[in-house]
Amino acid sequence: MDDDGLFIIRTFAREVDARLAEAVLDANGIDSIIIGDNAGGWLTYLDSLHPIRLAVKETDVETAITLLDA
């Protein structure tokens, strides 16, 4: 996925929640990317300091938000 024009549509405290949202978008044909760093799972407390972000292309923002709000 090209990183030009990406918009953060949600933030999450837990990776599993971010992955679930990513799966919903993927199942509906929307490319997304999860942005976060917890040192590969070794420092999970970093997720509370820097929430995990879910981003989509600008053209998919409205559709993605609608899908996740449903």
mmJSON file of the N, C-alpha and C atoms, coordinates in Angstrom:
{"data_MODEL":{"atom_site":{
"group_PDB":["ATOM","ATOM","ATOM","ATOM","ATOM","ATOM","ATOM","ATOM","ATOM","ATOM","ATOM","ATOM","ATOM","ATOM","ATOM","ATOM","ATOM","ATOM","ATOM","ATOM","ATOM","ATOM","ATOM","ATOM","ATOM","ATOM","ATOM","ATOM","ATOM","ATOM","ATOM","ATOM","ATOM","ATOM","ATOM","ATOM","ATOM","ATOM","ATOM","ATOM","ATOM","ATOM","ATOM","ATOM","ATOM","ATOM","ATOM","ATOM","ATOM","ATOM","ATOM","ATOM","ATOM","ATOM","ATOM","ATOM","ATOM","ATOM","ATOM","ATOM","ATOM","ATOM","ATOM","ATOM","ATOM","ATOM","ATOM","ATOM","ATOM","ATOM","ATOM","ATOM","ATOM","ATOM","ATOM","ATOM","ATOM","ATOM","ATOM","ATOM","ATOM","ATOM","ATOM","ATOM","ATOM","ATOM","ATOM","ATOM","ATOM","ATOM","ATOM","ATOM","ATOM","ATOM","ATOM","ATOM","ATOM","ATOM","ATOM","ATOM","ATOM","ATOM","ATOM","ATOM","ATOM","ATOM","ATOM","ATOM","ATOM","ATOM","ATOM","ATOM","ATOM","ATOM","ATOM","ATOM","ATOM","ATOM","ATOM","ATOM","ATOM","ATOM","ATOM","ATOM","ATOM","ATOM","ATOM","ATOM","ATOM","ATOM","ATOM","ATOM","ATOM","ATOM","ATOM","ATOM","ATOM","ATOM","ATOM","ATOM","ATOM","ATOM","ATOM","ATOM","ATOM","ATOM","ATOM","ATOM","ATOM","ATOM","ATOM","ATOM","ATOM","ATOM","ATOM","ATOM","ATOM","ATOM","ATOM","ATOM","ATOM","ATOM","ATOM","ATOM","ATOM","ATOM","ATOM","ATOM","ATOM","ATOM","ATOM","ATOM","ATOM","ATOM","ATOM","ATOM","ATOM","ATOM","ATOM","ATOM","ATOM","ATOM","ATOM","ATOM","ATOM","ATOM","ATOM","ATOM","ATOM","ATOM","ATOM","ATOM","ATOM","ATOM","ATOM","ATOM","ATOM","ATOM","ATOM","ATOM","ATOM","ATOM","ATOM","ATOM","ATOM","ATOM","ATOM","ATOM","ATOM","ATOM"],
"id":[1,2,3,4,5,6,7,8,9,10,11,12,13,14,15,16,17,18,19,20,21,22,23,24,25,26,27,28,29,30,31,32,33,34,35,36,37,38,39,40,41,42,43,44,45,46,47,48,49,50,51,52,53,54,55,56,57,58,59,60,61,62,63,64,65,66,67,68,69,70,71,72,73,74,75,76,77,78,79,80,81,82,83,84,85,86,87,88,89,90,91,92,93,94,95,96,97,98,99,100,101,102,103,104,105,106,107,108,109,110,111,112,113,114,115,116,117,118,119,120,121,122,123,124,125,126,127,128,129,130,131,132,133,134,135,136,137,138,139,140,141,142,143,144,145,146,147,148,149,150,151,152,153,154,155,156,157,158,159,160,161,162,163,164,165,166,167,168,169,170,171,172,173,174,175,176,177,178,179,180,181,182,183,184,185,186,187,188,189,190,191,192,193,194,195,196,197,198,199,200,201,202,203,204,205,206,207,208,209,210],
"type_symbol":["N","C","C","N","C","C","N","C","C","N","C","C","N","C","C","N","C","C","N","C","C","N","C","C","N","C","C","N","C","C","N","C","C","N","C","C","N","C","C","N","C","C","N","C","C","N","C","C","N","C","C","N","C","C","N","C","C","N","C","C","N","C","C","N","C","C","N","C","C","N","C","C","N","C","C","N","C","C","N","C","C","N","C","C","N","C","C","N","C","C","N","C","C","N","C","C","N","C","C","N","C","C","N","C","C","N","C","C","N","C","C","N","C","C","N","C","C","N","C","C","N","C","C","N","C","C","N","C","C","N","C","C","N","C","C","N","C","C","N","C","C","N","C","C","N","C","C","N","C","C","N","C","C","N","C","C","N","C","C","N","C","C","N","C","C","N","C","C","N","C","C","N","C","C","N","C","C","N","C","C","N","C","C","N","C","C","N","C","C","N","C","C","N","C","C","N","C","C","N","C","C","N","C","C","N","C","C","N","C","C"],
"label_atom_id":["N","CA","C","N","CA","C","N","CA","C","N","CA","C","N","CA","C","N","CA","C","N","CA","C","N","CA","C","N","CA","C","N","CA","C","N","CA","C","N","CA","C","N","CA","C","N","CA","C","N","CA","C","N","CA","C","N","CA","C","N","CA","C","N","CA","C","N","CA","C","N","CA","C","N","CA","C","N","CA","C","N","CA","C","N","CA","C","N","CA","C","N","CA","C","N","CA","C","N","CA","C","N","CA","C","N","CA","C","N","CA","C","N","CA","C","N","CA","C","N","CA","C","N","CA","C","N","CA","C","N","CA","C","N","CA","C","N","CA","C","N","CA","C","N","CA","C","N","CA","C","N","CA","C","N","CA","C","N","CA","C","N","CA","C","N","CA","C","N","CA","C","N","CA","C","N","CA","C","N","CA","C","N","CA","C","N","CA","C","N","CA","C","N","CA","C","N","CA","C","N","CA","C","N","CA","C","N","CA","C","N","CA","C","N","CA","C","N","CA","C","N","CA","C","N","CA","C","N","CA","C","N","CA","C","N","CA","C","N","CA","C","N","CA","C"],
"label_alt_id":[null,null,null,null,null,null,null,null,null,null,null,null,null,null,null,null,null,null,null,null,null,null,null,null,null,null,null,null,null,null,null,null,null,null,null,null,null,null,null,null,null,null,null,null,null,null,null,null,null,null,null,null,null,null,null,null,null,null,null,null,null,null,null,null,null,null,null,null,null,null,null,null,null,null,null,null,null,null,null,null,null,null,null,null,null,null,null,null,null,null,null,null,null,null,null,null,null,null,null,null,null,null,null,null,null,null,null,null,null,null,null,null,null,null,null,null,null,null,null,null,null,null,null,null,null,null,null,null,null,null,null,null,null,null,null,null,null,null,null,null,null,null,null,null,null,null,null,null,null,null,null,null,null,null,null,null,null,null,null,null,null,null,null,null,null,null,null,null,null,null,null,null,null,null,null,null,null,null,null,null,null,null,null,null,null,null,null,null,null,null,null,null,null,null,null,null,null,null,null,null,null,null,null,null,null,null,null,null,null,null],
"label_comp_id":["MET","MET","MET","ASP","ASP","ASP","ASP","ASP","ASP","ASP","ASP","ASP","GLY","GLY","GLY","LEU","LEU","LEU","PHE","PHE","PHE","ILE","ILE","ILE","ILE","ILE","ILE","ARG","ARG","ARG","THR","THR","THR","PHE","PHE","PHE","ALA","ALA","ALA","ARG","ARG","ARG","GLU","GLU","GLU","VAL","VAL","VAL","ASP","ASP","ASP","ALA","ALA","ALA","ARG","ARG","ARG","LEU","LEU","LEU","ALA","ALA","ALA","GLU","GLU","GLU","ALA","ALA","ALA","VAL","VAL","VAL","LEU","LEU","LEU","ASP","ASP","ASP","ALA","ALA","ALA","ASN","ASN","ASN","GLY","GLY","GLY","ILE","ILE","ILE","ASP","ASP","ASP","SER","SER","SER","ILE","ILE","ILE","ILE","ILE","ILE","ILE","ILE","ILE","GLY","GLY","GLY","ASP","ASP","ASP","ASN","ASN","ASN","ALA","ALA","ALA","GLY","GLY","GLY","GLY","GLY","GLY","TRP","TRP","TRP","LEU","LEU","LEU","THR","THR","THR","TYR","TYR","TYR","LEU","LEU","LEU","ASP","ASP","ASP","SER","SER","SER","LEU","LEU","LEU","HIS","HIS","HIS","PRO","PRO","PRO","ILE","ILE","ILE","ARG","ARG","ARG","LEU","LEU","LEU","ALA","ALA","ALA","VAL","VAL","VAL","LYS","LYS","LYS","GLU","GLU","GLU","THR","THR","THR","ASP","ASP","ASP","VAL","VAL","VAL","GLU","GLU","GLU","THR","THR","THR","ALA","ALA","ALA","ILE","ILE","ILE","THR","THR","THR","LEU","LEU","LEU","LEU","LEU","LEU","ASP","ASP","ASP","ALA","ALA","ALA"],
"label_asym_id":["A","A","A","A","A","A","A","A","A","A","A","A","A","A","A","A","A","A","A","A","A","A","A","A","A","A","A","A","A","A","A","A","A","A","A","A","A","A","A","A","A","A","A","A","A","A","A","A","A","A","A","A","A","A","A","A","A","A","A","A","A","A","A","A","A","A","A","A","A","A","A","A","A","A","A","A","A","A","A","A","A","A","A","A","A","A","A","A","A","A","A","A","A","A","A","A","A","A","A","A","A","A","A","A","A","A","A","A","A","A","A","A","A","A","A","A","A","A","A","A","A","A","A","A","A","A","A","A","A","A","A","A","A","A","A","A","A","A","A","A","A","A","A","A","A","A","A","A","A","A","A","A","A","A","A","A","A","A","A","A","A","A","A","A","A","A","A","A","A","A","A","A","A","A","A","A","A","A","A","A","A","A","A","A","A","A","A","A","A","A","A","A","A","A","A","A","A","A","A","A","A","A","A","A","A","A","A","A","A","A"],
"label_entity_id":["1","1","1","1","1","1","1","1","1","1","1","1","1","1","1","1","1","1","1","1","1","1","1","1","1","1","1","1","1","1","1","1","1","1","1","1","1","1","1","1","1","1","1","1","1","1","1","1","1","1","1","1","1","1","1","1","1","1","1","1","1","1","1","1","1","1","1","1","1","1","1","1","1","1","1","1","1","1","1","1","1","1","1","1","1","1","1","1","1","1","1","1","1","1","1","1","1","1","1","1","1","1","1","1","1","1","1","1","1","1","1","1","1","1","1","1","1","1","1","1","1","1","1","1","1","1","1","1","1","1","1","1","1","1","1","1","1","1","1","1","1","1","1","1","1","1","1","1","1","1","1","1","1","1","1","1","1","1","1","1","1","1","1","1","1","1","1","1","1","1","1","1","1","1","1","1","1","1","1","1","1","1","1","1","1","1","1","1","1","1","1","1","1","1","1","1","1","1","1","1","1","1","1","1","1","1","1","1","1","1"],
"label_seq_id":[1,1,1,2,2,2,3,3,3,4,4,4,5,5,5,6,6,6,7,7,7,8,8,8,9,9,9,10,10,10,11,11,11,12,12,12,13,13,13,14,14,14,15,15,15,16,16,16,17,17,17,18,18,18,19,19,19,20,20,20,21,21,21,22,22,22,23,23,23,24,24,24,25,25,25,26,26,26,27,27,27,28,28,28,29,29,29,30,30,30,31,31,31,32,32,32,33,33,33,34,34,34,35,35,35,36,36,36,37,37,37,38,38,38,39,39,39,40,40,40,41,41,41,42,42,42,43,43,43,44,44,44,45,45,45,46,46,46,47,47,47,48,48,48,49,49,49,50,50,50,51,51,51,52,52,52,53,53,53,54,54,54,55,55,55,56,56,56,57,57,57,58,58,58,59,59,59,60,60,60,61,61,61,62,62,62,63,63,63,64,64,64,65,65,65,66,66,66,67,67,67,68,68,68,69,69,69,70,70,70],
"pdbx_PDB_ins_code":[null,null,null,null,null,null,null,null,null,null,null,null,null,null,null,null,null,null,null,null,null,null,null,null,null,null,null,null,null,null,null,null,null,null,null,null,null,null,null,null,null,null,null,null,null,null,null,null,null,null,null,null,null,null,null,null,null,null,null,null,null,null,null,null,null,null,null,null,null,null,null,null,null,null,null,null,null,null,null,null,null,null,null,null,null,null,null,null,null,null,null,null,null,null,null,null,null,null,null,null,null,null,null,null,null,null,null,null,null,null,null,null,null,null,null,null,null,null,null,null,null,null,null,null,null,null,null,null,null,null,null,null,null,null,null,null,null,null,null,null,null,null,null,null,null,null,null,null,null,null,null,null,null,null,null,null,null,null,null,null,null,null,null,null,null,null,null,null,null,null,null,null,null,null,null,null,null,null,null,null,null,null,null,null,null,null,null,null,null,null,null,null,null,null,null,null,null,null,null,null,null,null,null,null,null,null,null,null,null,null],
"Cartn_x":[0.85,0.0,0.889,0.564,1.294,0.924,1.902,1.614,1.205,1.104,0.648,-0.858,-1.297,-2.721,-3.395,-2.677,-3.284,-3.907,-5.039,-5.734,-6.018,-5.731,-6.014,-7.515,-8.166,-9.611,-9.99,-9.092,-9.355,-8.037,-8.117,-6.989,-7.471,-6.544,-6.874,-5.831,-6.267,-5.358,-4.809,-5.527,-5.103,-4.962,-3.917,-3.663,-4.771,-5.331,-6.377,-7.587,-7.919,-9.029,-8.698,-7.472,-7.035,-7.057,-6.608,-6.594,-8.015,-8.954,-10.349,-10.918,-10.671,-11.139,-10.494,-9.22,-8.521,-9.16,-9.546,-10.177,-11.545,-12.298,-13.602,-13.416,-12.45,-12.202,-11.716,-10.819,-10.29,-11.406,-12.325,-13.438,-14.359,-14.302,-15.131,-14.323,-13.12,-12.318,-11.608,-11.425,-10.744,-9.364,-8.333,-6.965,-6.757,-6.101,-5.798,-4.438,-3.939,-2.642,-2.714,-2.095,-2.007,-0.641,-0.666,0.568,0.723,1.762,2.015,3.338,3.834,5.099,5.114,5.146,5.295,6.488,7.496,8.731,8.442,7.583,7.275,6.573,5.83,5.111,5.862,7.11,7.916,7.58,7.15,6.843,5.395,4.46,3.05,2.526,3.166,2.721,2.863,3.682,3.829,2.523,1.644,0.355,-0.492,-0.349,-1.113,-0.513,0.79,1.442,1.263,1.288,1.162,0.136,-1.125,-2.176,-1.896,-2.401,-2.291,-3.261,-2.787,-3.603,-3.956,-5.169,-5.646,-5.833,-5.178,-5.225,-5.72,-6.396,-6.876,-6.566,-6.698,-6.521,-7.628,-7.325,-8.287,-9.61,-9.56,-10.775,-11.658,-11.098,-11.857,-12.301,-11.995,-12.246,-13.718,-14.606,-16.031,-16.601,-16.291,-16.791,-16.25,-14.964,-14.339,-14.96,-15.161,-15.768,-17.185,-17.931,-19.306,-19.319,-18.415,-18.337,-17.99,-17.047,-16.622,-17.649,-18.448,-19.484,-20.715,-20.848,-22.042,-21.991],
"Cartn_y":[-1.179,0.0,1.234,2.169,3.432,4.291,4.93,5.694,7.133,7.535,8.884,8.971,10.02,10.238,9.295,8.794,7.926,8.765,8.312,9.0,8.035,8.468,7.667,7.75,6.579,6.586,6.064,5.346,4.825,4.647,4.681,4.289,3.209,2.344,1.196,1.031,0.548,0.261,-1.163,-2.032,-3.433,-3.822,-4.55,-4.956,-5.846,-6.696,-7.605,-6.818,-5.711,-4.882,-4.23,-3.793,-3.189,-4.224,-5.434,-6.5,-6.885,-6.868,-7.178,-6.117,-4.855,-3.771,-3.88,-4.206,-4.384,-5.517,-6.594,-7.724,-7.341,-6.543,-6.077,-5.273,-4.369,-3.554,-4.415,-5.34,-6.227,-7.058,-7.554,-8.359,-7.554,-6.237,-5.367,-4.666,-5.156,-4.671,-3.348,-2.971,-1.722,-2.04,-1.521,-1.692,-0.8,-1.336,-0.558,-0.976,-0.173,-0.476,-0.151,-1.0,-0.776,-0.176,0.918,1.621,1.584,0.955,0.87,0.185,0.338,-0.308,-0.655,-1.936,-2.394,-3.346,-3.078,-3.874,-5.348,-5.584,-6.957,-7.743,-7.072,-7.741,-7.82,-7.402,-7.468,-6.363,-5.214,-4.08,-3.638,-4.476,-4.221,-2.949,-2.484,-1.256,-0.045,-0.159,0.946,1.255,0.243,0.466,1.473,1.515,2.484,3.884,3.965,5.263,5.827,4.936,5.317,4.388,4.772,3.869,3.378,2.207,1.604,2.34,2.708,3.492,2.663,2.863,2.21,3.291,3.116,4.129,3.528,4.371,3.994,5.125,4.832,5.854,6.894,8.095,9.198,8.842,8.141,7.8,6.798,6.088,5.063,5.498,6.718,7.144,7.009,7.588,7.577,6.165,5.352,3.975,3.171,3.327,2.583,2.955,4.234,4.676,4.13,4.168,3.644,2.154,1.401,-0.044,-0.327,0.414,0.164,0.651,1.638,2.127,1.221,0.395,-0.489,-1.629],
"Cartn_z":[0.0,0.0,0.0,-0.852,-0.929,0.273,0.909,2.12,1.842,0.578,0.245,0.443,1.133,1.305,2.271,3.262,4.267,5.377,5.874,6.947,8.083,9.287,10.474,10.727,10.769,11.001,12.384,13.046,14.385,15.117,16.445,17.283,18.238,18.631,19.47,20.57,21.707,22.811,22.716,21.989,21.872,20.401,20.093,18.711,18.165,18.997,18.527,18.009,18.642,18.171,16.828,16.686,15.42,14.297,14.594,13.583,13.171,14.112,13.794,12.854,13.142,12.273,10.891,10.854,9.587,8.776,9.44,8.767,8.193,8.931,8.438,7.16,7.166,5.984,4.821,5.103,4.068,3.437,4.251,3.753,2.842,2.971,2.144,1.046,0.787,-0.317,-0.085,1.174,1.494,2.058,1.397,1.893,3.103,4.116,5.314,5.844,6.751,7.36,8.845,9.638,11.078,11.373,12.122,12.469,13.987,14.442,15.877,16.126,17.328,17.66,19.144,19.416,20.797,20.907,20.067,20.052,19.781,18.813,18.431,19.51,20.364,21.436,22.749,22.756,23.969,24.963,24.459,25.326,25.082,25.477,25.177,25.845,26.897,27.551,26.627,25.591,24.646,23.914,23.779,23.135,23.903,25.21,25.989,25.899,25.642,25.491,24.08,23.103,21.696,21.058,21.059,20.557,19.135,18.855,17.541,16.616,15.432,14.504,13.275,12.803,11.585,10.531,9.392,8.34,7.036,6.247,4.92,3.948,2.657,1.633,1.75,1.298,1.378,0.703,-0.401,-1.138,-0.4,0.577,1.311,2.704,3.103,4.48,4.863,4.101,4.466,4.516,3.517,3.48,4.661,4.946,6.047,7.38,7.619,8.883,9.004,7.914,7.927,8.253,7.655,7.93,9.388,9.931,11.315,12.328,11.954,12.866,12.876,11.84,11.732,12.714],
"occupancy":[1.0,1.0,1.0,1.0,1.0,1.0,1.0,1.0,1.0,1.0,1.0,1.0,1.0,1.0,1.0,1.0,1.0,1.0,1.0,1.0,1.0,1.0,1.0,1.0,1.0,1.0,1.0,1.0,1.0,1.0,1.0,1.0,1.0,1.0,1.0,1.0,1.0,1.0,1.0,1.0,1.0,1.0,1.0,1.0,1.0,1.0,1.0,1.0,1.0,1.0,1.0,1.0,1.0,1.0,1.0,1.0,1.0,1.0,1.0,1.0,1.0,1.0,1.0,1.0,1.0,1.0,1.0,1.0,1.0,1.0,1.0,1.0,1.0,1.0,1.0,1.0,1.0,1.0,1.0,1.0,1.0,1.0,1.0,1.0,1.0,1.0,1.0,1.0,1.0,1.0,1.0,1.0,1.0,1.0,1.0,1.0,1.0,1.0,1.0,1.0,1.0,1.0,1.0,1.0,1.0,1.0,1.0,1.0,1.0,1.0,1.0,1.0,1.0,1.0,1.0,1.0,1.0,1.0,1.0,1.0,1.0,1.0,1.0,1.0,1.0,1.0,1.0,1.0,1.0,1.0,1.0,1.0,1.0,1.0,1.0,1.0,1.0,1.0,1.0,1.0,1.0,1.0,1.0,1.0,1.0,1.0,1.0,1.0,1.0,1.0,1.0,1.0,1.0,1.0,1.0,1.0,1.0,1.0,1.0,1.0,1.0,1.0,1.0,1.0,1.0,1.0,1.0,1.0,1.0,1.0,1.0,1.0,1.0,1.0,1.0,1.0,1.0,1.0,1.0,1.0,1.0,1.0,1.0,1.0,1.0,1.0,1.0,1.0,1.0,1.0,1.0,1.0,1.0,1.0,1.0,1.0,1.0,1.0,1.0,1.0,1.0,1.0,1.0,1.0,1.0,1.0,1.0,1.0,1.0,1.0],
"B_iso_or_equiv":[0.0,0.0,0.0,0.0,0.0,0.0,0.0,0.0,0.0,0.0,0.0,0.0,0.0,0.0,0.0,0.0,0.0,0.0,0.0,0.0,0.0,0.0,0.0,0.0,0.0,0.0,0.0,0.0,0.0,0.0,0.0,0.0,0.0,0.0,0.0,0.0,0.0,0.0,0.0,0.0,0.0,0.0,0.0,0.0,0.0,0.0,0.0,0.0,0.0,0.0,0.0,0.0,0.0,0.0,0.0,0.0,0.0,0.0,0.0,0.0,0.0,0.0,0.0,0.0,0.0,0.0,0.0,0.0,0.0,0.0,0.0,0.0,0.0,0.0,0.0,0.0,0.0,0.0,0.0,0.0,0.0,0.0,0.0,0.0,0.0,0.0,0.0,0.0,0.0,0.0,0.0,0.0,0.0,0.0,0.0,0.0,0.0,0.0,0.0,0.0,0.0,0.0,0.0,0.0,0.0,0.0,0.0,0.0,0.0,0.0,0.0,0.0,0.0,0.0,0.0,0.0,0.0,0.0,0.0,0.0,0.0,0.0,0.0,0.0,0.0,0.0,0.0,0.0,0.0,0.0,0.0,0.0,0.0,0.0,0.0,0.0,0.0,0.0,0.0,0.0,0.0,0.0,0.0,0.0,0.0,0.0,0.0,0.0,0.0,0.0,0.0,0.0,0.0,0.0,0.0,0.0,0.0,0.0,0.0,0.0,0.0,0.0,0.0,0.0,0.0,0.0,0.0,0.0,0.0,0.0,0.0,0.0,0.0,0.0,0.0,0.0,0.0,0.0,0.0,0.0,0.0,0.0,0.0,0.0,0.0,0.0,0.0,0.0,0.0,0.0,0.0,0.0,0.0,0.0,0.0,0.0,0.0,0.0,0.0,0.0,0.0,0.0,0.0,0.0,0.0,0.0,0.0,0.0,0.0,0.0],
"pdbx_formal_charge":[null,null,null,null,null,null,null,null,null,null,null,null,null,null,null,null,null,null,null,null,null,null,null,null,null,null,null,null,null,null,null,null,null,null,null,null,null,null,null,null,null,null,null,null,null,null,null,null,null,null,null,null,null,null,null,null,null,null,null,null,null,null,null,null,null,null,null,null,null,null,null,null,null,null,null,null,null,null,null,null,null,null,null,null,null,null,null,null,null,null,null,null,null,null,null,null,null,null,null,null,null,null,null,null,null,null,null,null,null,null,null,null,null,null,null,null,null,null,null,null,null,null,null,null,null,null,null,null,null,null,null,null,null,null,null,null,null,null,null,null,null,null,null,null,null,null,null,null,null,null,null,null,null,null,null,null,null,null,null,null,null,null,null,null,null,null,null,null,null,null,null,null,null,null,null,null,null,null,null,null,null,null,null,null,null,null,null,null,null,null,null,null,null,null,null,null,null,null,null,null,null,null,null,null,null,null,null,null,null,null],
"auth_seq_id":[1,1,1,2,2,2,3,3,3,4,4,4,5,5,5,6,6,6,7,7,7,8,8,8,9,9,9,10,10,10,11,11,11,12,12,12,13,13,13,14,14,14,15,15,15,16,16,16,17,17,17,18,18,18,19,19,19,20,20,20,21,21,21,22,22,22,23,23,23,24,24,24,25,25,25,26,26,26,27,27,27,28,28,28,29,29,29,30,30,30,31,31,31,32,32,32,33,33,33,34,34,34,35,35,35,36,36,36,37,37,37,38,38,38,39,39,39,40,40,40,41,41,41,42,42,42,43,43,43,44,44,44,45,45,45,46,46,46,47,47,47,48,48,48,49,49,49,50,50,50,51,51,51,52,52,52,53,53,53,54,54,54,55,55,55,56,56,56,57,57,57,58,58,58,59,59,59,60,60,60,61,61,61,62,62,62,63,63,63,64,64,64,65,65,65,66,66,66,67,67,67,68,68,68,69,69,69,70,70,70],
"auth_comp_id":["MET","MET","MET","ASP","ASP","ASP","ASP","ASP","ASP","ASP","ASP","ASP","GLY","GLY","GLY","LEU","LEU","LEU","PHE","PHE","PHE","ILE","ILE","ILE","ILE","ILE","ILE","ARG","ARG","ARG","THR","THR","THR","PHE","PHE","PHE","ALA","ALA","ALA","ARG","ARG","ARG","GLU","GLU","GLU","VAL","VAL","VAL","ASP","ASP","ASP","ALA","ALA","ALA","ARG","ARG","ARG","LEU","LEU","LEU","ALA","ALA","ALA","GLU","GLU","GLU","ALA","ALA","ALA","VAL","VAL","VAL","LEU","LEU","LEU","ASP","ASP","ASP","ALA","ALA","ALA","ASN","ASN","ASN","GLY","GLY","GLY","ILE","ILE","ILE","ASP","ASP","ASP","SER","SER","SER","ILE","ILE","ILE","ILE","ILE","ILE","ILE","ILE","ILE","GLY","GLY","GLY","ASP","ASP","ASP","ASN","ASN","ASN","ALA","ALA","ALA","GLY","GLY","GLY","GLY","GLY","GLY","TRP","TRP","TRP","LEU","LEU","LEU","THR","THR","THR","TYR","TYR","TYR","LEU","LEU","LEU","ASP","ASP","ASP","SER","SER","SER","LEU","LEU","LEU","HIS","HIS","HIS","PRO","PRO","PRO","ILE","ILE","ILE","ARG","ARG","ARG","LEU","LEU","LEU","ALA","ALA","ALA","VAL","VAL","VAL","LYS","LYS","LYS","GLU","GLU","GLU","THR","THR","THR","ASP","ASP","ASP","VAL","VAL","VAL","GLU","GLU","GLU","THR","THR","THR","ALA","ALA","ALA","ILE","ILE","ILE","THR","THR","THR","LEU","LEU","LEU","LEU","LEU","LEU","ASP","ASP","ASP","ALA","ALA","ALA"],
"auth_asym_id":["A","A","A","A","A","A","A","A","A","A","A","A","A","A","A","A","A","A","A","A","A","A","A","A","A","A","A","A","A","A","A","A","A","A","A","A","A","A","A","A","A","A","A","A","A","A","A","A","A","A","A","A","A","A","A","A","A","A","A","A","A","A","A","A","A","A","A","A","A","A","A","A","A","A","A","A","A","A","A","A","A","A","A","A","A","A","A","A","A","A","A","A","A","A","A","A","A","A","A","A","A","A","A","A","A","A","A","A","A","A","A","A","A","A","A","A","A","A","A","A","A","A","A","A","A","A","A","A","A","A","A","A","A","A","A","A","A","A","A","A","A","A","A","A","A","A","A","A","A","A","A","A","A","A","A","A","A","A","A","A","A","A","A","A","A","A","A","A","A","A","A","A","A","A","A","A","A","A","A","A","A","A","A","A","A","A","A","A","A","A","A","A","A","A","A","A","A","A","A","A","A","A","A","A","A","A","A","A","A","A"],
"auth_atom_id":["N","CA","C","N","CA","C","N","CA","C","N","CA","C","N","CA","C","N","CA","C","N","CA","C","N","CA","C","N","CA","C","N","CA","C","N","CA","C","N","CA","C","N","CA","C","N","CA","C","N","CA","C","N","CA","C","N","CA","C","N","CA","C","N","CA","C","N","CA","C","N","CA","C","N","CA","C","N","CA","C","N","CA","C","N","CA","C","N","CA","C","N","CA","C","N","CA","C","N","CA","C","N","CA","C","N","CA","C","N","CA","C","N","CA","C","N","CA","C","N","CA","C","N","CA","C","N","CA","C","N","CA","C","N","CA","C","N","CA","C","N","CA","C","N","CA","C","N","CA","C","N","CA","C","N","CA","C","N","CA","C","N","CA","C","N","CA","C","N","CA","C","N","CA","C","N","CA","C","N","CA","C","N","CA","C","N","CA","C","N","CA","C","N","CA","C","N","CA","C","N","CA","C","N","CA","C","N","CA","C","N","CA","C","N","CA","C","N","CA","C","N","CA","C","N","CA","C","N","CA","C","N","CA","C","N","CA","C","N","CA","C","N","CA","C"],
"pdbx_PDB_model_num":[1,1,1,1,1,1,1,1,1,1,1,1,1,1,1,1,1,1,1,1,1,1,1,1,1,1,1,1,1,1,1,1,1,1,1,1,1,1,1,1,1,1,1,1,1,1,1,1,1,1,1,1,1,1,1,1,1,1,1,1,1,1,1,1,1,1,1,1,1,1,1,1,1,1,1,1,1,1,1,1,1,1,1,1,1,1,1,1,1,1,1,1,1,1,1,1,1,1,1,1,1,1,1,1,1,1,1,1,1,1,1,1,1,1,1,1,1,1,1,1,1,1,1,1,1,1,1,1,1,1,1,1,1,1,1,1,1,1,1,1,1,1,1,1,1,1,1,1,1,1,1,1,1,1,1,1,1,1,1,1,1,1,1,1,1,1,1,1,1,1,1,1,1,1,1,1,1,1,1,1,1,1,1,1,1,1,1,1,1,1,1,1,1,1,1,1,1,1,1,1,1,1,1,1,1,1,1,1,1,1]
}}}
